[in-house]
């Protein structure tokens, strides 16, 4: 009885060992039996591009199989893994996609039947994807454009190219980010718009194939958008113009100059308004009234419409004030009239006007060129008051002098 038990135990162990030798894993989750009668797949052929490897094998239409299992490994991951289950025995082609360019892979195929039994391993096939697209052979950045940077390149010679990705980073950083994709292999230009003046960036351009494989990046291009025109210097405004303020400023040497903008305000705390455009380095602002004050700023505009920085501080200009008030120094009664004499407060007067108040009618004496007057029409016994006004060459009139009394 004990012998029979030991014999039964040994047979069970042998069965288990035999079964273990006849089991293979299709993947980590499923175990199947190897059937040596199933056809081995030794005739696997391949064709590669950058990211795909296509397979072809001899038809097995007449064999008692259900389909095929395809396994893959690589130098980085040497363990074979199931990547495809082909459930139709009449299929003789399959493509493995989304592979890394310029990478070596290893494949093997097994047939399987309707009971899930698999064939023995076929021959291992080595296949390598093609290298990724080369970098663009010629790229260039066009600098000094207003609020933009222009990139140009020679179309990629590889006919598999479908588009170009443009990446940008700040000049002091390396983290390139996609800003655009230009469709069509023959397209060879991109303009990065809406930039600030004098803004600097690095760029690189990447060709993309029809199946989404990127080329090596192009050389890094550095470029800067056009700077603003130079600030206007040495603006001056007159302080003695009659009913006008004359502005002048330096003329910088600037090849893209177009014109100047003149701004003004009546108060240094109020906003400036555009009053004129001129291509000269001077401007005459007509300002009615004497001793009127205005403040000015001038900017330069280039041929692209870029305007130089607005100066922080404005320049004060002022119209000419009225002449100084004269002073009467003599009001002398004589037998034939009243003699008047006066002095100027400044040297601007070119003529004078004397006003007489009193008597039956007031009188005005105009066009007096000297600083004296003899009023021969003054009547005896009548008290008069006199005042004098200075008038300059621009017709500006001083305030009247203090009145002086005199009687004939």
C-alpha positions as a Markdown table, in Angstrom:
| # | Residue | x | y | z |
|---|---|---|---|---|
| 1 | Unk | 0.0 | 0.0 | 0.0 |
| 2 | Unk | 2.8 | 2.4 | 0.9 |
| 3 | Unk | 4.6 | 1.5 | -2.4 |
| 4 | Unk | 1.5 | 2.4 | -4.4 |
| 5 | Unk | 1.3 | 5.8 | -2.6 |
| 6 | Unk | 5.0 | 6.6 | -3.3 |
| 7 | Unk | 4.5 | 5.6 | -7.0 |
| 8 | Unk | 1.4 | 7.8 | -7.3 |
| 9 | Unk | 3.2 | 10.7 | -5.7 |
| 10 | Unk | 6.2 | 10.3 | -8.1 |
| 11 | Unk | 3.8 | 10.2 | -11.2 |
| 12 | Unk | 2.1 | 13.4 | -10.0 |
| 13 | Unk | 5.4 | 15.2 | -9.7 |
| 14 | Unk | 6.5 | 14.1 | -13.2 |
| 15 | Unk | 3.2 | 15.3 | -14.6 |
| 16 | Unk | 3.7 | 18.6 | -12.9 |
| 17 | Unk | 7.3 | 18.9 | -14.2 |
| 18 | Unk | 6.2 | 18.0 | -17.8 |
| 19 | Unk | 3.3 | 20.6 | -17.6 |
| 20 | Unk | 5.8 | 23.3 | -16.4 |
| 21 | Unk | 8.0 | 22.6 | -19.4 |
| 22 | Unk | 5.0 | 22.9 | -21.8 |
| 23 | Unk | 3.7 | 26.3 | -20.5 |
| 24 | Unk | 4.6 | 29.7 | -21.9 |
| 25 | Unk | 3.4 | 33.2 | -21.0 |
| 26 | Unk | 1.8 | 35.2 | -23.7 |
| 27 | Unk | 1.9 | 38.1 | -21.4 |
| 28 | Unk | 2.3 | 38.6 | -17.7 |
| 29 | Unk | -1.4 | 37.9 | -17.1 |
| 30 | Unk | -2.1 | 34.7 | -19.1 |
| 31 | Unk | -0.4 | 31.3 | -19.4 |
| 32 | Unk | -0.9 | 29.0 | -22.4 |
| 33 | Unk | 0.4 | 25.6 | -23.5 |
| 34 | Unk | 2.9 | 25.2 | -26.3 |
| 35 | Unk | 1.8 | 22.9 | -29.1 |
| 36 | Unk | 4.8 | 21.7 | -31.1 |
| 37 | Unk | 2.5 | 20.8 | -33.9 |
| 38 | Unk | 1.6 | 24.5 | -34.6 |
| 39 | Unk | 3.7 | 26.1 | -37.4 |
| 40 | Unk | 6.7 | 28.2 | -36.2 |
| 41 | Unk | 7.0 | 31.7 | -37.5 |
| 42 | Unk | 10.5 | 31.7 | -39.0 |
| 43 | Unk | 9.8 | 33.8 | -42.1 |
| 44 | Unk | 9.0 | 37.2 | -40.6 |
| 45 | Unk | 10.2 | 40.1 | -42.8 |
| 46 | Unk | 10.2 | 43.8 | -42.0 |
| 47 | Unk | 10.4 | 47.3 | -43.6 |
| 48 | Unk | 11.2 | 50.4 | -41.5 |
| 49 | Unk | 10.8 | 54.1 | -41.5 |
| 50 | Unk | 11.5 | 56.6 | -38.7 |
| 51 | Unk | 8.7 | 55.6 | -36.3 |
| 52 | Unk | 7.1 | 52.5 | -37.8 |
| 53 | Unk | 8.2 | 48.9 | -38.6 |
| 54 | Unk | 6.0 | 46.9 | -41.0 |
| 55 | Unk | 6.0 | 43.1 | -41.0 |
| 56 | Unk | 5.1 | 40.5 | -43.6 |
| 57 | Unk | 4.9 | 36.7 | -43.3 |
| 58 | Unk | 4.0 | 33.7 | -45.5 |
| 59 | Unk | 0.3 | 32.8 | -45.6 |
| 60 | Unk | -0.8 | 29.9 | -43.4 |
| 61 | Unk | -4.3 | 29.7 | -44.8 |
| 62 | Unk | -4.5 | 25.9 | -44.6 |
| 63 | Unk | -3.0 | 25.4 | -41.2 |
| 64 | Unk | -5.2 | 24.7 | -38.2 |
| 65 | Unk | -4.5 | 28.0 | -36.4 |
| 66 | Unk | -6.5 | 30.9 | -35.2 |
| 67 | Unk | -4.0 | 33.8 | -35.5 |
| 68 | Unk | -0.7 | 35.2 | -34.4 |
| 69 | Unk | 1.1 | 36.8 | -31.4 |
| 70 | Unk | 3.8 | 39.4 | -32.0 |
| 71 | Unk | 6.4 | 40.2 | -29.3 |
| 72 | Unk | 9.0 | 43.0 | -29.1 |
| 73 | Unk | 12.1 | 43.8 | -27.1 |
| 74 | Unk | 14.9 | 46.4 | -27.4 |
| 75 | Unk | 18.3 | 47.1 | -26.0 |
| 76 | Unk | 16.8 | 49.3 | -23.4 |
| 77 | Unk | 14.1 | 46.8 | -22.5 |
| 78 | Unk | 15.4 | 43.3 | -23.4 |
| 79 | Unk | 12.4 | 41.3 | -22.1 |
| 80 | Unk | 10.0 | 40.3 | -24.9 |
| 81 | Unk | 6.5 | 41.6 | -24.4 |
| 82 | Unk | 3.4 | 40.9 | -26.4 |
| 83 | Unk | 2.5 | 44.0 | -28.5 |
| 84 | Unk | -0.1 | 42.6 | -30.9 |
| 85 | Unk | -2.7 | 39.8 | -31.2 |
| 86 | Unk | -3.7 | 39.1 | -34.8 |
| 87 | Unk | -6.9 | 37.1 | -34.7 |
| 88 | Unk | -7.3 | 36.4 | -38.4 |
| 89 | Unk | -5.0 | 33.7 | -39.8 |
| 90 | Unk | -5.6 | 35.1 | -43.3 |
| 91 | Unk | -3.8 | 38.4 | -42.3 |
| 92 | Unk | -0.2 | 38.5 | -43.4 |
| 93 | Unk | 0.8 | 42.1 | -42.6 |
| 94 | Unk | 1.1 | 44.3 | -39.5 |
| 95 | Unk | 2.7 | 47.6 | -38.6 |
| 96 | Unk | 4.2 | 48.5 | -35.2 |
| 97 | Unk | 3.8 | 52.3 | -34.8 |
| 98 | Unk | 5.0 | 55.1 | -32.5 |
| 99 | Unk | 8.5 | 53.9 | -32.2 |
| 100 | Unk | 11.6 | 55.9 | -31.5 |
| 101 | Unk | 13.7 | 56.9 | -34.5 |
| 102 | Unk | 17.2 | 55.4 | -34.9 |
| 103 | Unk | 16.4 | 52.6 | -32.5 |
| 104 | Unk | 17.1 | 48.9 | -32.7 |
| 105 | Unk | 14.2 | 46.5 | -31.9 |
| 106 | Unk | 13.9 | 42.7 | -31.8 |
| 107 | Unk | 10.7 | 40.8 | -32.7 |
| 108 | Unk | 9.4 | 37.2 | -32.7 |
| 109 | Unk | 6.1 | 35.8 | -33.7 |
| 110 | Unk | 4.0 | 32.8 | -32.6 |
| 111 | Unk | 0.9 | 31.2 | -34.1 |
| 112 | Unk | -2.0 | 30.1 | -31.9 |
| 113 | Unk | -5.0 | 27.9 | -32.3 |
| 114 | Unk | -8.6 | 28.1 | -31.2 |
| 115 | Unk | -7.8 | 26.4 | -27.9 |
| 116 | Unk | -5.3 | 29.1 | -27.0 |
| 117 | Unk | -2.3 | 26.8 | -27.6 |
| 118 | Unk | 0.8 | 28.6 | -29.0 |
| 119 | Unk | 3.6 | 27.5 | -31.3 |
| 120 | Unk | 7.2 | 27.4 | -30.3 |
| 121 | Unk | 9.3 | 30.6 | -30.7 |
| 122 | Unk | 10.1 | 31.5 | -34.3 |
| 123 | Unk | 13.4 | 33.2 | -35.3 |
| 124 | Unk | 14.1 | 36.5 | -33.7 |
| 125 | Unk | 14.0 | 39.3 | -36.2 |
| 126 | Unk | 16.2 | 42.4 | -35.7 |
| 127 | Unk | 14.9 | 45.7 | -37.2 |
| 128 | Unk | 16.0 | 49.3 | -36.8 |
| 129 | Unk | 14.0 | 52.5 | -37.3 |
| 130 | Unk | 15.5 | 55.1 | -39.5 |
| 131 | Unk | 17.2 | 58.2 | -38.1 |
| 132 | Unk | 15.1 | 61.2 | -37.4 |
| 133 | Unk | 15.0 | 64.0 | -39.9 |
| 134 | Unk | 18.2 | 66.1 | -40.1 |
| 135 | Unk | 18.1 | 69.7 | -38.8 |
| 136 | Unk | 17.1 | 72.4 | -41.3 |
| 137 | Unk | 20.2 | 73.3 | -43.3 |
| 138 | Unk | 19.7 | 77.0 | -43.4 |
| 139 | Unk | 17.8 | 79.3 | -41.0 |
| 140 | Unk | 18.1 | 83.1 | -40.5 |
| 141 | Unk | 16.5 | 85.8 | -38.4 |
| 142 | Unk | 15.8 | 89.3 | -39.8 |
| 143 | Unk | 16.3 | 91.8 | -37.0 |
| 144 | Unk | 15.5 | 95.5 | -36.5 |
| 145 | Unk | 11.8 | 95.2 | -37.7 |
| 146 | Unk | 9.1 | 97.2 | -35.9 |
| 147 | Unk | 7.3 | 95.2 | -33.2 |
| 148 | Unk | 8.3 | 91.9 | -34.9 |
| 149 | Unk | 11.0 | 89.4 | -35.7 |
| 150 | Unk | 11.1 | 87.6 | -39.0 |
| 151 | Unk | 12.4 | 84.1 | -39.4 |
| 152 | Unk | 13.3 | 82.5 | -42.8 |
| 153 | Unk | 14.7 | 79.1 | -43.7 |
| 154 | Unk | 15.4 | 77.0 | -46.7 |
| 155 | Unk | 12.7 | 74.3 | -47.2 |
| 156 | Unk | 13.7 | 70.9 | -45.8 |
| 157 | Unk | 15.0 | 68.6 | -48.6 |
| 158 | Unk | 13.2 | 65.6 | -47.2 |
| 159 | Unk | 9.9 | 65.1 | -48.9 |
| 160 | Unk | 8.4 | 63.5 | -45.8 |
| 161 | Unk | 8.3 | 66.9 | -44.1 |
| 162 | Unk | 4.8 | 68.2 | -43.5 |
| 163 | Unk | 5.3 | 71.3 | -41.3 |
| 164 | Unk | 7.7 | 73.3 | -39.2 |
| 165 | Unk | 7.4 | 74.1 | -35.5 |
| 166 | Unk | 8.8 | 77.4 | -34.3 |
| 167 | Unk | 10.0 | 77.5 | -30.7 |
| 168 | Unk | 11.0 | 80.6 | -28.7 |
| 169 | Unk | 12.8 | 81.4 | -25.5 |
| 170 | Unk | 14.0 | 84.5 | -23.7 |
| 171 | Unk | 17.6 | 85.3 | -24.5 |
| 172 | Unk | 18.8 | 84.4 | -21.0 |
| 173 | Unk | 16.8 | 81.1 | -20.8 |
| 174 | Unk | 16.9 | 77.7 | -22.4 |
| 175 | Unk | 13.3 | 76.6 | -22.0 |
| 176 | Unk | 12.1 | 76.8 | -25.6 |
| 177 | Unk | 8.3 | 76.8 | -26.0 |
| 178 | Unk | 6.3 | 76.3 | -29.2 |
| 179 | Unk | 4.7 | 79.5 | -30.5 |
| 180 | Unk | 3.6 | 78.4 | -34.0 |
| 181 | Unk | 3.4 | 75.6 | -36.5 |
| 182 | Unk | 3.9 | 76.5 | -40.2 |
| 183 | Unk | 2.2 | 74.0 | -42.6 |
| 184 | Unk | 3.6 | 72.8 | -45.9 |
| 185 | Unk | 7.2 | 71.7 | -46.6 |
| 186 | Unk | 7.7 | 74.6 | -49.0 |
| 187 | Unk | 6.7 | 77.3 | -46.6 |
| 188 | Unk | 9.8 | 79.1 | -45.4 |
| 189 | Unk | 8.9 | 82.1 | -43.3 |
| 190 | Unk | 7.4 | 83.0 | -40.0 |
| 191 | Unk | 6.9 | 86.5 | -38.5 |
| 192 | Unk | 6.7 | 86.8 | -34.7 |
| 193 | Unk | 4.4 | 89.8 | -34.2 |
| 194 | Unk | 3.1 | 92.1 | -31.5 |
| 195 | Unk | 6.5 | 92.3 | -29.8 |
| 196 | Unk | 7.7 | 95.3 | -27.7 |
| 197 | Unk | 10.4 | 97.6 | -29.1 |
| 198 | Unk | 13.9 | 96.3 | -28.6 |
| 199 | Unk | 12.7 | 92.9 | -27.4 |
| 200 | Unk | 15.2 | 90.0 | -27.7 |
| 201 | Unk | 14.5 | 86.3 | -28.1 |
| 202 | Unk | 16.1 | 83.0 | -29.1 |
| 203 | Unk | 14.4 | 80.8 | -31.7 |
| 204 | Unk | 14.8 | 77.3 | -33.1 |
| 205 | Unk | 12.9 | 75.6 | -35.9 |
| 206 | Unk | 12.0 | 71.9 | -36.1 |
| 207 | Unk | 10.8 | 70.1 | -39.2 |
| 208 | Unk | 7.9 | 67.6 | -38.6 |
| 209 | Unk | 7.2 | 64.6 | -40.8 |
| 210 | Unk | 3.7 | 63.5 | -41.9 |
| 211 | Unk | 3.6 | 60.9 | -39.1 |
| 212 | Unk | 4.6 | 63.5 | -36.5 |
| 213 | Unk | 8.3 | 62.8 | -36.1 |
| 214 | Unk | 10.4 | 65.8 | -35.3 |
| 215 | Unk | 13.8 | 66.6 | -36.8 |
| 216 | Unk | 16.7 | 67.7 | -34.8 |
| 217 | Unk | 16.3 | 71.5 | -33.8 |
| 218 | Unk | 17.9 | 74.0 | -36.1 |
| 219 | Unk | 20.7 | 76.2 | -34.8 |
| 220 | Unk | 19.6 | 78.7 | -32.3 |
| 221 | Unk | 18.8 | 82.2 | -33.7 |
| 222 | Unk | 19.0 | 85.3 | -31.6 |
| 223 | Unk | 17.2 | 88.4 | -32.8 |
| 224 | Unk | 15.8 | 91.7 | -31.5 |
| 225 | Unk | 12.9 | 93.8 | -32.6 |
| 226 | Unk | 13.5 | 97.4 | -33.7 |
| 227 | Unk | 14.3 | 99.8 | -30.9 |
| 228 | Unk | 12.4 | 103.1 | -30.5 |
| 229 | Unk | 13.8 | 106.2 | -32.2 |
| 230 | Unk | 16.2 | 108.2 | -30.0 |
| 231 | Unk | 14.7 | 110.7 | -27.5 |
| 232 | Unk | 14.6 | 114.3 | -28.6 |
| 233 | Unk | 17.3 | 116.3 | -26.9 |
| 234 | Unk | 17.9 | 120.0 | -25.9 |
| 235 | Unk | 14.4 | 121.2 | -26.4 |
| 236 | Unk | 14.1 | 124.9 | -25.7 |
| 237 | Unk | 11.1 | 127.3 | -25.8 |
| 238 | Unk | 11.2 | 131.1 | -26.2 |
| 239 | Unk | 10.2 | 133.4 | -23.4 |
| 240 | Unk | 9.9 | 136.7 | -25.3 |
| 241 | Unk | 7.9 | 136.1 | -28.4 |
| 242 | Unk | 5.0 | 138.4 | -29.1 |
| 243 | Unk | 1.9 | 136.3 | -29.3 |
| 244 | Unk | 4.0 | 133.2 | -30.1 |
| 245 | Unk | 6.4 | 130.7 | -28.5 |
| 246 | Unk | 9.2 | 129.4 | -30.7 |
| 247 | Unk | 10.5 | 125.9 | -30.0 |
| 248 | Unk | 13.9 | 124.5 | -31.2 |
| 249 | Unk | 15.7 | 121.2 | -30.5 |
| 250 | Unk | 18.7 | 119.1 | -31.7 |
| 251 | Unk | 18.5 | 117.1 | -34.8 |
| 252 | Unk | 19.9 | 113.6 | -34.2 |
| 253 | Unk | 21.4 | 111.5 | -37.1 |
| 254 | Unk | 18.8 | 108.8 | -37.6 |
| 255 | Unk | 18.4 | 107.0 | -40.9 |
| 256 | Unk | 14.7 | 106.0 | -40.3 |
| 257 | Unk | 13.5 | 109.5 | -39.3 |
| 258 | Unk | 10.0 | 110.5 | -40.6 |
| 259 | Unk | 8.8 | 113.5 | -38.5 |
| 260 | Unk | 8.4 | 115.0 | -35.0 |
| 261 | Unk | 5.4 | 115.3 | -32.8 |
| 262 | Unk | 4.9 | 118.4 | -30.7 |
| 263 | Unk | 2.8 | 118.2 | -27.5 |
| 264 | Unk | 1.8 | 121.0 | -25.2 |
| 265 | Unk | -0.3 | 121.8 | -22.1 |
| 266 | Unk | -1.2 | 125.0 | -20.3 |
| 267 | Unk | -0.2 | 123.5 | -16.9 |
| 268 | Unk | 2.5 | 121.2 | -15.9 |
| 269 | Unk | 0.0 | 119.0 | -13.9 |
| 270 | Unk | -2.3 | 118.5 | -16.9 |
| 271 | Unk | -2.0 | 115.9 | -19.7 |
| 272 | Unk | -0.1 | 116.9 | -22.9 |
| 273 | Unk | -2.0 | 117.1 | -26.2 |
| 274 | Unk | -0.6 | 116.7 | -29.7 |
| 275 | Unk | -0.6 | 120.1 | -31.4 |
| 276 | Unk | 1.6 | 119.7 | -34.5 |
| 277 | Unk | 3.6 | 117.4 | -36.7 |
| 278 | Unk | 6.7 | 118.7 | -38.4 |
| 279 | Unk | 9.8 | 117.4 | -40.2 |
| 280 | Unk | 11.8 | 120.5 | -39.1 |
| 281 | Unk | 13.6 | 120.8 | -35.8 |
| 282 | Unk | 11.7 | 123.9 | -34.8 |
| 283 | Unk | 8.1 | 125.0 | -34.4 |
| 284 | Unk | 6.3 | 128.3 | -33.9 |
| 285 | Unk | 3.3 | 128.0 | -31.6 |
| 286 | Unk | 0.9 | 131.0 | -32.0 |
| 287 | Unk | -0.3 | 132.0 | -28.6 |
| 288 | Unk | -2.6 | 135.0 | -28.3 |
| 289 | Unk | -2.0 | 137.1 | -25.3 |
| 290 | Unk | 0.9 | 138.5 | -23.3 |
| 291 | Unk | 2.8 | 136.7 | -20.6 |
| 292 | Unk | 1.0 | 133.4 | -21.5 |
| 293 | Unk | 2.8 | 130.3 | -20.3 |
| 294 | Unk | 2.7 | 126.8 | -21.9 |
| 295 | Unk | 4.7 | 123.6 | -21.5 |
| 296 | Unk | 6.1 | 121.5 | -24.3 |
| 297 | Unk | 7.4 | 118.0 | -25.2 |
| 298 | Unk | 8.7 | 116.8 | -28.6 |
| 299 | Unk | 9.1 | 113.2 | -29.8 |
| 300 | Unk | 10.5 | 111.6 | -33.0 |
| 301 | Unk | 8.6 | 109.2 | -35.2 |
| 302 | Unk | 10.3 | 106.8 | -37.6 |
| 303 | Unk | 9.2 | 105.5 | -41.0 |
| 304 | Unk | 7.5 | 102.5 | -39.3 |
| 305 | Unk | 5.4 | 104.7 | -37.0 |
| 306 | Unk | 7.5 | 103.9 | -33.9 |
| 307 | Unk | 7.6 | 106.9 | -31.6 |
| 308 | Unk | 10.6 | 107.8 | -29.3 |
| 309 | Unk | 10.1 | 107.9 | -25.6 |
| 310 | Unk | 8.1 | 110.8 | -24.2 |
| 311 | Unk | 10.4 | 113.1 | -22.1 |
| 312 | Unk | 9.7 | 113.0 | -18.4 |
| 313 | Unk | 9.7 | 116.7 | -17.9 |
| 314 | Unk | 8.3 | 119.4 | -20.2 |
| 315 | Unk | 9.9 | 122.7 | -21.2 |
| 316 | Unk | 8.3 | 125.9 | -20.2 |
| 317 | Unk | 7.7 | 128.6 | -22.8 |
| 318 | Unk | 6.1 | 132.0 | -22.4 |
| 319 | Unk | 4.9 | 134.8 | -24.6 |
| 320 | Unk | 6.2 | 138.3 | -24.2 |
| 321 | Unk | 4.7 | 140.3 | -21.4 |
| 322 | Unk | 3.4 | 143.9 | -21.7 |
| 323 | Unk | 6.0 | 146.8 | -21.5 |
| 324 | Unk | 6.8 | 148.2 | -18.1 |
| 325 | Unk | 4.6 | 151.0 | -16.9 |
| 326 | Unk | 6.1 | 154.5 | -17.4 |
| 327 | Unk | 6.2 | 157.2 | -14.7 |
| 328 | Unk | 5.2 | 160.8 | -15.1 |
| 329 | Unk | 8.0 | 163.0 | -13.7 |
| 330 | Unk | 6.7 | 166.5 | -14.7 |
| 331 | Unk | 3.3 | 168.1 | -15.0 |
| 332 | Unk | 4.2 | 171.8 | -15.4 |
| 333 | Unk | 1.7 | 174.7 | -16.0 |
| 334 | Unk | 2.9 | 177.3 | -18.5 |
| 335 | Unk | 1.3 | 180.3 | -20.1 |
| 336 | Unk | 0.7 | 178.4 | -23.3 |
| 337 | Unk | -0.3 | 175.0 | -21.9 |
| 338 | Unk | 0.7 | 172.1 | -19.7 |
| 339 | Unk | 4.1 | 170.4 | -20.1 |
| 340 | Unk | 4.3 | 166.7 | -19.4 |
| 341 | Unk | 7.4 | 164.5 | -19.1 |
| 342 | Unk | 7.8 | 160.8 | -18.2 |
| 343 | Unk | 10.4 | 158.0 | -17.9 |
| 344 | Unk | 10.2 | 154.3 | -19.2 |
| 345 | Unk | 10.2 | 151.2 | -17.1 |
| 346 | Unk | 12.2 | 149.4 | -19.9 |
| 347 | Unk | 13.5 | 150.2 | -23.3 |
| 348 | Unk | 10.8 | 148.5 | -25.3 |
| 349 | Unk | 8.5 | 151.5 | -26.1 |
| 350 | Unk | 8.5 | 152.8 | -29.6 |
| 351 | Unk | 5.6 | 155.2 | -29.0 |
| 352 | Unk | 3.3 | 156.5 | -26.2 |
| 353 | Unk | -0.3 | 157.4 | -25.7 |
| 354 | Unk | -1.3 | 160.1 | -23.2 |
| 355 | Unk | -4.8 | 160.3 | -21.8 |
| 356 | Unk | -6.3 | 163.5 | -20.3 |
| 357 | Unk | -9.3 | 163.4 | -18.0 |
| 358 | Unk | -11.2 | 166.6 | -17.1 |
| 359 | Unk | -12.8 | 169.6 | -18.6 |
| 360 | Unk | -15.8 | 169.3 | -20.9 |
| 361 | Unk | -14.3 | 166.2 | -22.7 |
| 362 | Unk | -11.6 | 163.7 | -22.2 |
| 363 | Unk | -8.8 | 163.6 | -24.7 |
| 364 | Unk | -6.3 | 161.0 | -26.0 |
| 365 | Unk | -3.0 | 161.9 | -27.6 |
| 366 | Unk | -1.6 | 159.1 | -29.8 |
| 367 | Unk | 1.6 | 158.4 | -31.8 |
| 368 | Unk | 3.9 | 160.3 | -29.4 |
| 369 | Unk | 7.5 | 159.3 | -30.2 |
| 370 | Unk | 9.2 | 161.3 | -27.4 |
| 371 | Unk | 8.9 | 161.1 | -23.7 |
| 372 | Unk | 7.2 | 164.5 | -23.4 |
| 373 | Unk | 4.1 | 166.3 | -24.5 |
| 374 | Unk | 2.8 | 170.0 | -24.4 |
| 375 | Unk | -1.0 | 170.1 | -24.0 |
| 376 | Unk | -1.7 | 173.4 | -25.6 |
| 377 | Unk | -5.5 | 172.8 | -25.6 |
| 378 | Unk | -5.7 | 172.8 | -21.9 |
| 379 | Unk | -8.2 | 175.6 | -20.7 |
| 380 | Unk | -7.3 | 178.0 | -18.0 |
| 381 | Unk | -8.7 | 177.3 | -14.6 |
| 382 | Unk | -9.6 | 173.7 | -15.4 |
| 383 | Unk | -8.1 | 170.8 | -13.4 |
| 384 | Unk | -6.8 | 167.9 | -15.5 |
| 385 | Unk | -5.5 | 164.4 | -14.8 |
| 386 | Unk | -3.0 | 162.7 | -17.1 |
| 387 | Unk | -1.7 | 159.1 | -17.5 |
| 388 | Unk | 0.8 | 157.6 | -20.0 |
| 389 | Unk | 0.8 | 154.2 | -21.7 |
| 390 | Unk | 3.9 | 152.7 | -23.4 |
| 391 | Unk | 3.5 | 150.7 | -26.7 |
| 392 | Unk | 6.1 | 148.4 | -28.1 |
| 393 | Unk | 6.9 | 147.4 | -31.7 |
| 394 | Unk | 4.4 | 144.4 | -31.4 |
| 395 | Unk | 1.6 | 146.8 | -30.3 |
| 396 | Unk | 1.7 | 145.5 | -26.7 |
| 397 | Unk | 0.5 | 148.2 | -24.4 |
| 398 | Unk | 1.7 | 148.8 | -20.8 |
| 399 | Unk | -0.5 | 149.5 | -17.9 |
| 400 | Unk | -1.3 | 153.2 | -17.5 |
| 401 | Unk | 1.0 | 155.2 | -15.3 |
| 402 | Unk | -0.3 | 156.8 | -12.1 |
| 403 | Unk | -2.4 | 159.8 | -12.9 |
| 404 | Unk | -1.0 | 163.2 | -12.2 |
| 405 | Unk | -3.0 | 166.3 | -11.6 |
| 406 | Unk | -2.4 | 169.6 | -13.3 |
| 407 | Unk | -4.4 | 172.9 | -13.8 |
| 408 | Unk | -4.0 | 175.7 | -16.3 |
